[in-house]
Each structure stands twice: as C-alpha cells, then as structure tokens.
Amino acid sequence: MSMIEKRGIGTVINIEENVERMQIDLKKMAVARKRKRKSP
C-alpha cells in the first residue's frame, strides 16, 4: 500500500473515533440537561 492509501485509512478511522466521542459527549450533555430540569 502507498503512503497516501495508509493516510486515507487512518483519517477514516480517526473520523469514526471522533464521531463516537461526539455522540458520547452529546449523551452526557443530554443527561446533564435532564438532571438540571428535575432539580428546582
């Protein structure tokens, strides 16, 4: 495999990891918002 191909695969993996992290962060934010609503 050429260097460009390796880089392309690497960036795809990084994007998938970033998407997973973003989704986890969004879930944490949603949970935090729900907790805030319950408390007076």
PDB file of N, CA, C and O in Angstrom:
ATOM      1  N   MET A   1       0.846  -1.209   0.000  1.00  0.00           N
ATOM      2  CA  MET A   1       0.000   0.000   0.000  1.00  0.00           C
ATOM      3  C   MET A   1       0.876   1.252   0.000  1.00  0.00           C
ATOM      4  O   MET A   1       1.942   1.283   0.614  1.00  0.00           O
ATOM      5  N   SER A   2       0.405   2.274  -0.697  1.00  0.00           N
ATOM      6  CA  SER A   2       1.151   3.534  -0.744  1.00  0.00           C
ATOM      7  C   SER A   2       0.881   4.349   0.519  1.00  0.00           C
ATOM      8  O   SER A   2      -0.063   4.072   1.259  1.00  0.00           O
ATOM      9  N   MET A   3       1.714   5.350   0.755  1.00  0.00           N
ATOM     10  CA  MET A   3       1.559   6.200   1.936  1.00  0.00           C
ATOM     11  C   MET A   3       0.209   6.911   1.910  1.00  0.00           C
ATOM     12  O   MET A   3      -0.436   7.062   2.947  1.00  0.00           O
ATOM     13  N   ILE A   4      -0.218   7.345   0.729  1.00  0.00           N
ATOM     14  CA  ILE A   4      -1.489   8.078   0.619  1.00  0.00           C
ATOM     15  C   ILE A   4      -2.643   7.175   1.042  1.00  0.00           C
ATOM     16  O   ILE A   4      -3.547   7.614   1.753  1.00  0.00           O
ATOM     17  N   GLU A   5      -2.617   5.912   0.608  1.00  0.00           N
ATOM     18  CA  GLU A   5      -3.685   4.977   0.970  1.00  0.00           C
ATOM     19  C   GLU A   5      -3.706   4.755   2.481  1.00  0.00           C
ATOM     20  O   GLU A   5      -4.772   4.737   3.097  1.00  0.00           O
ATOM     21  N   LYS A   6      -2.520   4.587   3.074  1.00  0.00           N
ATOM     22  CA  LYS A   6      -2.449   4.387   4.527  1.00  0.00           C
ATOM     23  C   LYS A   6      -3.026   5.602   5.242  1.00  0.00           C
ATOM     24  O   LYS A   6      -3.785   5.463   6.201  1.00  0.00           O
ATOM     25  N   ARG A   7      -2.663   6.796   4.773  1.00  0.00           N
ATOM     26  CA  ARG A   7      -3.169   8.028   5.394  1.00  0.00           C
ATOM     27  C   ARG A   7      -4.686   8.092   5.274  1.00  0.00           C
ATOM     28  O   ARG A   7      -5.374   8.455   6.229  1.00  0.00           O
ATOM     29  N   GLY A   8      -5.207   7.741   4.103  1.00  0.00           N
ATOM     30  CA  GLY A   8      -6.658   7.780   3.895  1.00  0.00           C
ATOM     31  C   GLY A   8      -7.379   6.876   4.876  1.00  0.00           C
ATOM     32  O   GLY A   8      -8.386   7.276   5.462  1.00  0.00           O
ATOM     33  N   ILE A   9      -6.877   5.659   5.063  1.00  0.00           N
ATOM     34  CA  ILE A   9      -7.500   4.720   6.003  1.00  0.00           C
ATOM     35  C   ILE A   9      -7.386   5.278   7.422  1.00  0.00           C
ATOM     36  O   ILE A   9      -8.329   5.184   8.207  1.00  0.00           O
ATOM     37  N   GLY A  10      -6.233   5.855   7.745  1.00  0.00           N
ATOM     38  CA  GLY A  10      -6.025   6.434   9.078  1.00  0.00           C
ATOM     39  C   GLY A  10      -7.023   7.543   9.362  1.00  0.00           C
ATOM     40  O   GLY A  10      -7.577   7.620  10.458  1.00  0.00           O
ATOM     41  N   THR A  11      -7.256   8.412   8.365  1.00  0.00           N
ATOM     42  CA  THR A  11      -8.187   9.523   8.595  1.00  0.00           C
ATOM     43  C   THR A  11      -9.607   9.005   8.767  1.00  0.00           C
ATOM     44  O   THR A  11     -10.367   9.543   9.572  1.00  0.00           O
ATOM     45  N   VAL A  12      -9.974   7.972   8.026  1.00  0.00           N
ATOM     46  CA  VAL A  12     -11.324   7.404   8.164  1.00  0.00           C
ATOM     47  C   VAL A  12     -11.508   6.866   9.576  1.00  0.00           C
ATOM     48  O   VAL A  12     -12.551   7.084  10.192  1.00  0.00           O
ATOM     49  N   ILE A  13     -10.501   6.162  10.094  1.00  0.00           N
ATOM     50  CA  ILE A  13     -10.576   5.614  11.455  1.00  0.00           C
ATOM     51  C   ILE A  13     -10.695   6.766  12.448  1.00  0.00           C
ATOM     52  O   ILE A  13     -11.495   6.697  13.381  1.00  0.00           O
ATOM     53  N   ASN A  14      -9.902   7.828  12.256  1.00  0.00           N
ATOM     54  CA  ASN A  14      -9.946   8.971  13.168  1.00  0.00           C
ATOM     55  C   ASN A  14     -11.323   9.614  13.155  1.00  0.00           C
ATOM     56  O   ASN A  14     -11.846   9.987  14.205  1.00  0.00           O
ATOM     57  N   ILE A  15     -11.912   9.746  11.973  1.00  0.00           N
ATOM     58  CA  ILE A  15     -13.243  10.358  11.861  1.00  0.00           C
ATOM     59  C   ILE A  15     -14.260   9.511  12.625  1.00  0.00           C
ATOM     60  O   ILE A  15     -15.096  10.052  13.347  1.00  0.00           O
ATOM     61  N   GLU A  16     -14.194   8.198  12.472  1.00  0.00           N
ATOM     62  CA  GLU A  16     -15.136   7.316  13.176  1.00  0.00           C
ATOM     63  C   GLU A  16     -14.967   7.462  14.684  1.00  0.00           C
ATOM     64  O   GLU A  16     -15.955   7.509  15.417  1.00  0.00           O
ATOM     65  N   GLU A  17     -13.707   7.533  15.157  1.00  0.00           N
ATOM     66  CA  GLU A  17     -13.460   7.693  16.592  1.00  0.00           C
ATOM     67  C   GLU A  17     -14.008   9.028  17.072  1.00  0.00           C
ATOM     68  O   GLU A  17     -14.615   9.109  18.140  1.00  0.00           O
ATOM     69  N   ASN A  18     -13.793  10.081  16.277  1.00  0.00           N
ATOM     70  CA  ASN A  18     -14.281  11.408  16.657  1.00  0.00           C
ATOM     71  C   ASN A  18     -15.801  11.421  16.725  1.00  0.00           C
ATOM     72  O   ASN A  18     -16.376  12.033  17.625  1.00  0.00           O
ATOM     73  N   VAL A  19     -16.457  10.750  15.781  1.00  0.00           N
ATOM     74  CA  VAL A  19     -17.927  10.695  15.775  1.00  0.00           C
ATOM     75  C   VAL A  19     -18.412   9.997  17.037  1.00  0.00           C
ATOM     76  O   VAL A  19     -19.367  10.449  17.669  1.00  0.00           O
ATOM     77  N   GLU A  20     -17.764   8.901  17.407  1.00  0.00           N
ATOM     78  CA  GLU A  20     -18.160   8.174  18.618  1.00  0.00           C
ATOM     79  C   GLU A  20     -18.004   9.068  19.839  1.00  0.00           C
ATOM     80  O   GLU A  20     -18.879   9.107  20.704  1.00  0.00           O
ATOM     81  N   ARG A  21     -16.873   9.795  19.908  1.00  0.00           N
ATOM     82  CA  ARG A  21     -16.643  10.690  21.052  1.00  0.00           C
ATOM     83  C   ARG A  21     -17.702  11.781  21.095  1.00  0.00           C
ATOM     84  O   ARG A  21     -18.213  12.114  22.164  1.00  0.00           O
ATOM     85  N   MET A  22     -18.035  12.343  19.923  1.00  0.00           N
ATOM     86  CA  MET A  22     -19.055  13.397  19.870  1.00  0.00           C
ATOM     87  C   MET A  22     -20.395  12.863  20.354  1.00  0.00           C
ATOM     88  O   MET A  22     -21.096  13.542  21.105  1.00  0.00           O
ATOM     89  N   GLN A  23     -20.759  11.660  19.936  1.00  0.00           N
ATOM     90  CA  GLN A  23     -22.034  11.067  20.346  1.00  0.00           C
ATOM     91  C   GLN A  23     -22.051  10.846  21.857  1.00  0.00           C
ATOM     92  O   GLN A  23     -23.068  11.086  22.507  1.00  0.00           O
ATOM     93  N   ILE A  24     -20.922  10.387  22.420  1.00  0.00           N
ATOM     94  CA  ILE A  24     -20.843  10.172  23.871  1.00  0.00           C
ATOM     95  C   ILE A  24     -20.998  11.507  24.590  1.00  0.00           C
ATOM     96  O   ILE A  24     -21.712  11.599  25.588  1.00  0.00           O
ATOM     97  N   ASP A  25     -20.318  12.560  24.075  1.00  0.00           N
ATOM     98  CA  ASP A  25     -20.418  13.885  24.690  1.00  0.00           C
ATOM     99  C   ASP A  25     -21.859  14.386  24.630  1.00  0.00           C
ATOM    100  O   ASP A  25     -22.362  14.954  25.600  1.00  0.00           O
ATOM    101  N   LEU A  26     -22.523  14.176  23.494  1.00  0.00           N
ATOM    102  CA  LEU A  26     -23.913  14.631  23.349  1.00  0.00           C
ATOM    103  C   LEU A  26     -24.809  13.900  24.346  1.00  0.00           C
ATOM    104  O   LEU A  26     -25.702  14.508  24.934  1.00  0.00           O
ATOM    105  N   LYS A  27     -24.582  12.614  24.539  1.00  0.00           N
ATOM    106  CA  LYS A  27     -25.378  11.844  25.501  1.00  0.00           C
ATOM    107  C   LYS A  27     -25.152  12.387  26.907  1.00  0.00           C
ATOM    108  O   LYS A  27     -26.103  12.540  27.674  1.00  0.00           O
ATOM    109  N   LYS A  28     -23.887  12.683  27.252  1.00  0.00           N
ATOM    110  CA  LYS A  28     -23.577  13.226  28.578  1.00  0.00           C
ATOM    111  C   LYS A  28     -24.290  14.562  28.770  1.00  0.00           C
ATOM    112  O   LYS A  28     -24.851  14.823  29.834  1.00  0.00           O
ATOM    113  N   MET A  29     -24.264  15.412  27.730  1.00  0.00           N
ATOM    114  CA  MET A  29     -24.922  16.718  27.810  1.00  0.00           C
ATOM    115  C   MET A  29     -26.425  16.543  27.997  1.00  0.00           C
ATOM    116  O   MET A  29     -27.039  17.246  28.800  1.00  0.00           O
ATOM    117  N   ALA A  30     -27.016  15.608  27.261  1.00  0.00           N
ATOM    118  CA  ALA A  30     -28.457  15.366  27.362  1.00  0.00           C
ATOM    119  C   ALA A  30     -28.812  14.899  28.772  1.00  0.00           C
ATOM    120  O   ALA A  30     -29.811  15.341  29.339  1.00  0.00           O
ATOM    121  N   VAL A  31     -28.003  14.011  29.336  1.00  0.00           N
ATOM    122  CA  VAL A  31     -28.249  13.516  30.696  1.00  0.00           C
ATOM    123  C   VAL A  31     -28.134  14.668  31.685  1.00  0.00           C
ATOM    124  O   VAL A  31     -28.953  14.792  32.595  1.00  0.00           O
ATOM    125  N   ALA A  32     -27.120  15.512  31.511  1.00  0.00           N
ATOM    126  CA  ALA A  32     -26.920  16.652  32.412  1.00  0.00           C
ATOM    127  C   ALA A  32     -28.124  17.594  32.350  1.00  0.00           C
ATOM    128  O   ALA A  32     -28.570  18.104  33.378  1.00  0.00           O
ATOM    129  N   ARG A  33     -28.645  17.822  31.150  1.00  0.00           N
ATOM    130  CA  ARG A  33     -29.809  18.711  30.994  1.00  0.00           C
ATOM    131  C   ARG A  33     -31.022  18.130  31.712  1.00  0.00           C
ATOM    132  O   ARG A  33     -31.753  18.858  32.385  1.00  0.00           O
ATOM    133  N   LYS A  34     -31.239  16.828  31.575  1.00  0.00           N
ATOM    134  CA  LYS A  34     -32.384  16.186  32.228  1.00  0.00           C
ATOM    135  C   LYS A  34     -32.263  16.330  33.743  1.00  0.00           C
ATOM    136  O   LYS A  34     -33.254  16.602  34.421  1.00  0.00           O
ATOM    137  N   ARG A  35     -31.059  16.149  34.275  1.00  0.00           N
ATOM    138  CA  ARG A  35     -30.849  16.270  35.721  1.00  0.00           C
ATOM    139  C   ARG A  35     -31.145  17.696  36.175  1.00  0.00           C
ATOM    140  O   ARG A  35     -31.750  17.906  37.226  1.00  0.00           O
ATOM    141  N   LYS A  36     -30.716  18.671  35.379  1.00  0.00           N
ATOM    142  CA  LYS A  36     -30.945  20.075  35.745  1.00  0.00           C
ATOM    143  C   LYS A  36     -32.441  20.383  35.783  1.00  0.00           C
ATOM    144  O   LYS A  36     -32.901  21.109  36.664  1.00  0.00           O
ATOM    145  N   ARG A  37     -33.197  19.837  34.837  1.00  0.00           N
ATOM    146  CA  ARG A  37     -34.644  20.093  34.781  1.00  0.00           C
ATOM    147  C   ARG A  37     -35.338  19.548  36.032  1.00  0.00           C
ATOM    148  O   ARG A  37     -36.243  20.188  36.568  1.00  0.00           O
ATOM    149  N   LYS A  38     -34.919  18.380  36.492  1.00  0.00           N
ATOM    150  CA  LYS A  38     -35.566  17.758  37.652  1.00  0.00           C
ATOM    151  C   LYS A  38     -35.327  18.590  38.910  1.00  0.00           C
ATOM    152  O   LYS A  38     -36.232  18.741  39.731  1.00  0.00           O
ATOM    153  N   SER A  39     -34.130  19.124  39.068  1.00  0.00           N
ATOM    154  CA  SER A  39     -33.817  19.898  40.275  1.00  0.00           C
ATOM    155  C   SER A  39     -34.458  21.282  40.189  1.00  0.00           C
ATOM    156  O   SER A  39     -34.408  21.910  39.132  1.00  0.00           O
ATOM    157  N   PRO A  40     -35.052  21.767  41.264  1.00  0.00           N
ATOM    158  CA  PRO A  40     -35.728  23.063  41.256  1.00  0.00           C
ATOM    159  C   PRO A  40     -34.752  24.237  41.147  1.00  0.00           C
ATOM    160  O   PRO A  40     -35.176  25.393  41.128  1.00  0.00           O
TER     161      PRO A  40
END
